[in-house]
Amino acid sequence: MTEAEFAVKLETHKNTVYRLAFSYLKNIQDAEDVTQEAFLKFFRSDVSFSAPENEKAWLIRVTVNLCKNRFRMNKIRRTIPLYDDATSDGHELMQSNVELLELLDKLKPKYRAVVHLFYYERYTTREIAVMLGKNENTIRTQLARGREYLREILTDDFGNAVGGVVYES
């Protein structure tokens, strides 16, 4: 792959990879590192793709694996962020989604990734299953459980919306 071809692919997929990494790790520096690592693996790989969707799926799978590794490493190091990454200067994309990110942050990582890919990246459960190497029924179950946890977070004991979220009827 030439540098020009790589630059086009980087421009095409960098936001998706970064958003996924950030939703998983909730730390700008770690998300940037994982994004860089994923594209470095992509550049160095000999893999040829039959379609652009396969290329994107490969990048997502690599990103999820790198995030899991980074998550474990951070857990071992027990790092504590010095500031709230979602409100750091220069990251307008993340600032506009702080409330959503805070809600997703309350989900377990396995539910967070599935909810993110389904709603934010607009993948089908079948596509997510292929990307994550899981059974489609497992993905559907994780998506349903993720929705249920979000519903519990967003409603009080009487079924009323909480947390500034307004439901329109």
MOVENGI-V700890 format. One record per residue. N is the residue number from 0. RES is the residue in one small letter. PHI is phi in whole degrees, 0 to 359 (none if undefined). OMEGA is omega in whole degrees, -180 to 180 (NA if undefined). Layout:
n->N res->RES phi->PHI omega->OMEGA
n->N res->RES phi->PHI omega->OMEGA
This chain:
n->0 res->m phi->none omega->179
n->1 res->t phi->282 omega->179
n->2 res->e phi->295 omega->179
n->3 res->a phi->294 omega->178
n->4 res->e phi->297 omega->179
n->5 res->f phi->297 omega->-180
n->6 res->a phi->300 omega->178
n->7 res->v phi->294 omega->-180
n->8 res->k phi->293 omega->177
n->9 res->l phi->298 omega->180
n->10 res->e phi->298 omega->-178
n->11 res->t phi->292 omega->-170
n->12 res->h phi->250 omega->-172
n->13 res->k phi->297 omega->-179
n->14 res->n phi->294 omega->179
n->15 res->t phi->298 omega->-178
n->16 res->v phi->296 omega->-179
n->17 res->y phi->296 omega->-179
n->18 res->r phi->299 omega->179
n->19 res->l phi->296 omega->179
n->20 res->a phi->298 omega->-180
n->21 res->f phi->293 omega->180
n->22 res->s phi->295 omega->179
n->23 res->y phi->282 omega->-169
n->24 res->l phi->261 omega->180
n->25 res->k phi->55 omega->180
n->26 res->n phi->212 omega->-175
n->27 res->i phi->300 omega->-177
n->28 res->q phi->297 omega->179
n->29 res->d phi->295 omega->179
n->30 res->a phi->296 omega->178
n->31 res->e phi->295 omega->178
n->32 res->d phi->298 omega->-180
n->33 res->v phi->295 omega->178
n->34 res->t phi->300 omega->179
n->35 res->q phi->297 omega->179
n->36 res->e phi->299 omega->-179
n->37 res->a phi->298 omega->-180
n->38 res->f phi->287 omega->174
n->39 res->l phi->294 omega->176
n->40 res->k phi->299 omega->179
n->41 res->f phi->298 omega->-179
n->42 res->f phi->295 omega->-177
n->43 res->r phi->277 omega->-175
n->44 res->s phi->286 omega->177
n->45 res->d phi->261 omega->-174
n->46 res->v phi->291 omega->174
n->47 res->s phi->248 omega->-175
n->48 res->f phi->246 omega->-180
n->49 res->s phi->279 omega->-179
n->50 res->a phi->209 omega->179
n->51 res->p phi->300 omega->179
n->52 res->e phi->295 omega->179
n->53 res->n phi->293 omega->177
n->54 res->e phi->297 omega->180
n->55 res->k phi->294 omega->179
n->56 res->a phi->298 omega->178
n->57 res->w phi->298 omega->179
n->58 res->l phi->298 omega->180
n->59 res->i phi->294 omega->179
n->60 res->r phi->298 omega->178
n->61 res->v phi->298 omega->-180
n->62 res->t phi->298 omega->179
n->63 res->v phi->300 omega->180
n->64 res->n phi->296 omega->178
n->65 res->l phi->296 omega->178
n->66 res->c phi->295 omega->178
n->67 res->k phi->299 omega->178
n->68 res->n phi->297 omega->-179
n->69 res->r phi->294 omega->179
n->70 res->f phi->299 omega->178
n->71 res->r phi->296 omega->-179
n->72 res->m phi->297 omega->179
n->73 res->n phi->295 omega->179
n->74 res->k phi->295 omega->179
n->75 res->i phi->293 omega->-179
n->76 res->r phi->284 omega->-178
n->77 res->r phi->54 omega->179
n->78 res->t phi->281 omega->178
n->79 res->i phi->235 omega->180
n->80 res->p phi->295 omega->-179
n->81 res->l phi->279 omega->-180
n->82 res->y phi->209 omega->-180
n->83 res->d phi->282 omega->-177
n->84 res->d phi->300 omega->-175
n->85 res->a phi->292 omega->-180
n->86 res->t phi->245 omega->179
n->87 res->s phi->292 omega->179
n->88 res->d phi->299 omega->176
n->89 res->g phi->85 omega->-178
n->90 res->h phi->235 omega->-176
n->91 res->e phi->299 omega->179
n->92 res->l phi->302 omega->-179
n->93 res->m phi->286 omega->-180
n->94 res->q phi->298 omega->-177
n->95 res->s phi->289 omega->-177
n->96 res->n phi->239 omega->-176
n->97 res->v phi->301 omega->-178
n->98 res->e phi->297 omega->178
n->99 res->l phi->297 omega->-180
n->100 res->l phi->296 omega->178
n->101 res->e phi->295 omega->177
n->102 res->l phi->293 omega->-180
n->103 res->l phi->296 omega->179
n->104 res->d phi->298 omega->-179
n->105 res->k phi->280 omega->178
n->106 res->l phi->274 omega->172
n->107 res->k phi->295 omega->-177
n->108 res->p phi->306 omega->-178
n->109 res->k phi->293 omega->177
n->110 res->y phi->282 omega->-179
n->111 res->r phi->301 omega->-179
n->112 res->a phi->296 omega->-178
n->113 res->v phi->294 omega->179
n->114 res->v phi->297 omega->179
n->115 res->h phi->299 omega->-178
n->116 res->l phi->294 omega->-178
n->117 res->f phi->286 omega->-174
n->118 res->y phi->271 omega->-174
n->119 res->y phi->273 omega->-180
n->120 res->e phi->266 omega->175
n->121 res->r phi->63 omega->174
n->122 res->y phi->270 omega->175
n->123 res->t phi->280 omega->179
n->124 res->t phi->297 omega->178
n->125 res->r phi->296 omega->-180
n->126 res->e phi->295 omega->179
n->127 res->i phi->296 omega->179
n->128 res->a phi->301 omega->179
n->129 res->v phi->295 omega->-178
n->130 res->m phi->298 omega->-176
n->131 res->l phi->268 omega->178
n->132 res->g phi->68 omega->-179
n->133 res->k phi->235 omega->177
n->134 res->n phi->290 omega->-179
n->135 res->e phi->299 omega->178
n->136 res->n phi->295 omega->176
n->137 res->t phi->297 omega->179
n->138 res->i phi->297 omega->179
n->139 res->r phi->298 omega->178
n->140 res->t phi->295 omega->179
n->141 res->q phi->296 omega->178
n->142 res->l phi->295 omega->179
n->143 res->a phi->297 omega->179
n->144 res->r phi->292 omega->177
n->145 res->g phi->299 omega->177
n->146 res->r phi->299 omega->-179
n->147 res->e phi->297 omega->178
n->148 res->y phi->297 omega->178
n->149 res->l phi->296 omega->179
n->150 res->r phi->299 omega->179
n->151 res->e phi->296 omega->180
n->152 res->i phi->292 omega->-173
n->153 res->l phi->273 omega->-180
n->154 res->t phi->234 omega->176
n->155 res->d phi->271 omega->-177
n->156 res->d phi->297 omega->-178
n->157 res->f phi->257 omega->179
n->158 res->g phi->83 omega->180
n->159 res->n phi->270 omega->179
n->160 res->a phi->295 omega->177
n->161 res->v phi->229 omega->174
n->162 res->g phi->74 omega->176
n->163 res->g phi->79 omega->-179
n->164 res->v phi->269 omega->-179
n->165 res->v phi->246 omega->177
n->166 res->y phi->264 omega->178
n->167 res->e phi->263 omega->179
n->168 res->s phi->253 omega->NA
